Amino acid sequence: MQITFGQKITELRLEKNWTLRKLAEKSGVSYSLIGSIESGSYKVSRETVISLGNAFHYGQMDELLKLAGYAAGDSI
């Protein structure tokens, strides 16, 4: 079973021992929106995917975009 975008964000956040508020501070995305993304109840925008990926300094932006339902190669 493939991991969802929300699950990936949760995984990355927990690896860094960040709270939702800490990720919100780092990404500029509200913590309530991040909570909705992690629970899978919100369709994330491309810009939000990029903001979250940048907050983690995540080097595989295409993977995040694909998990969120965007075409690979759409980064930046």
C-alpha positions in Angstrom: 0.0 0.0 0.0 1.4 3.4 -1.0 1.9 6.0 1.6 -0.2 9.2 1.4 1.1 12.7 1.3 -0.3 13.4 4.8 1.4 10.2 6.1 4.7 11.3 4.6 4.5 14.8 6.2 3.7 13.2 9.5 6.7 10.8 9.1 9.1 13.7 8.2 7.8 15.8 11.1 8.2 13.1 13.6 11.7 12.2 12.4 12.7 15.8 13.4 10.7 15.6 16.6 8.7 18.7 15.5 5.2 19.6 16.7 2.6 20.8 14.3 3.3 24.3 15.5 7.1 24.0 14.9 6.4 22.8 11.3 4.0 25.7 10.9 6.6 28.1 12.1 9.3 26.7 9.7 6.9 26.4 6.7 4.6 29.3 6.9 1.6 26.9 6.7 -0.9 27.1 9.6 -0.7 24.3 12.1 -4.4 23.6 11.8 -4.0 23.2 8.0 -1.0 20.9 8.6 -3.2 18.8 10.9 -5.9 18.5 8.2 -3.2 17.6 5.6 -1.8 14.9 7.9 -5.2 13.4 8.6 -6.0 13.4 4.8 -9.0 15.7 5.1 -7.5 18.4 2.9 -6.4 18.5 -0.7 -3.1 20.3 -0.5 -2.1 23.0 -3.0 1.1 22.7 -5.0 2.5 25.8 -3.2 1.8 24.2 0.2 3.6 21.0 -0.9 6.7 23.1 -1.8 6.5 25.1 1.4 6.4 22.0 3.5 9.2 20.3 1.5 11.4 23.3 1.9 10.8 23.5 5.6 12.2 19.9 5.9 15.0 20.7 3.4 13.6 17.6 1.6 15.7 16.8 -1.5 13.0 14.8 -3.3 10.4 17.4 -4.1 9.1 15.5 -7.1 8.2 12.6 -4.7 6.2 14.9 -2.5 4.4 16.5 -5.5 3.6 13.0 -6.8 2.2 11.9 -3.4 0.1 15.0 -3.4 -1.3 14.3 -6.8 0.8 16.6 -8.9 2.9 15.6 -11.9 6.6 14.8 -11.3 8.7 17.6 -12.7 6.3 20.3 -11.5 8.7 21.4 -8.8 9.6 25.0 -8.5 
